[in-house]
Amino acid sequence: AAPGGSWTLESEAWSTTRGFPGVVTLFEQRLAFAGSPAQPDTLWASQTADFENFAVGTADADALEYIIADTGVNVIRWLMNARRLLVGTIAAEHIISSPTDEPLTPTNASIRPDTFLGADFAVDALRVGNVGLFLQRGARRLREFAFSFEADAFVAPDISVLSEHLLREGVLQLAHLPAPDSVILAVVGDGRLLACTYERAEQVVGWSPLSTDGVFESVCAIPNACGTAHEAWVVVRRTINGELGEWDGRQWVAVD
């Protein structure tokens, strides 16, 4: 028999009953998950360089388990590796860091909220350089989560403030073309595709709408064949004989 106090009775954090995490990222050779239905404000990070081992402990390489201790239940909606581990919840944007930029360990992690805007529940954030771009709750404002030396903190200015009329129907999906020019692509609820030329170092942020015969449903960015730039690939529902068609796997056909 084990002596009293030398053992604990534990259960699985993720299961078909408790649900599974909704967001994932890699950070400092750890695989990080967060936002499960049963523990929406909890983050798990694997042991260093052992992505399938989530055994927690106090050694530097042990796995981590953190609960965001803030007002209310902060459902985690996105994670991002941008020198620090950025965490977006439906209530605030948090930074997980360690003192003097040391590697993150179970005993030195510091979690703090820097802005209190809240992330959209459905659309993931984008990393562009060392900046995180995320949709505010409601999916009608695209914000830039970045460190400000003037404020000595992370700030989240609205980069769509001069083009808010283009995002009134809500953003459904985001993608980033890093080359030859940095462009953010956004599919909006009215079937248009928006393009935002985003060159922060040159203070260039400009939006423009794109249209086609039909409606845009999805967008992604992939490198081109020669590796010199990126291409935008889209899913478009075409109009056939005055009616929106559907894809049968080979071609667009009219809907009965």
ABEGO torsion letter per residue (X at the ends): XBBBGABBBBBBABBAAAEBBABBBBBGGBBBBBGBAABAABBBBBBBGBAABABBBABAABBBBBBBBBBEBBBBABBBBBGBBBBBBAABBBBBBBBGGBBBBAAABBBBBABBAEBBAABBBBBBEABBBBBBBGGABBBBBBBBAAAGBBBBBBAAAAAAAAAAAEBABBBBBAOABBBBBBBBAAGBBBBBBBBAAAGBBBBBBBBBBEBBABBBBBBBAAGABBBBBBBBBBBBGGBBBBBAGABBBBBX
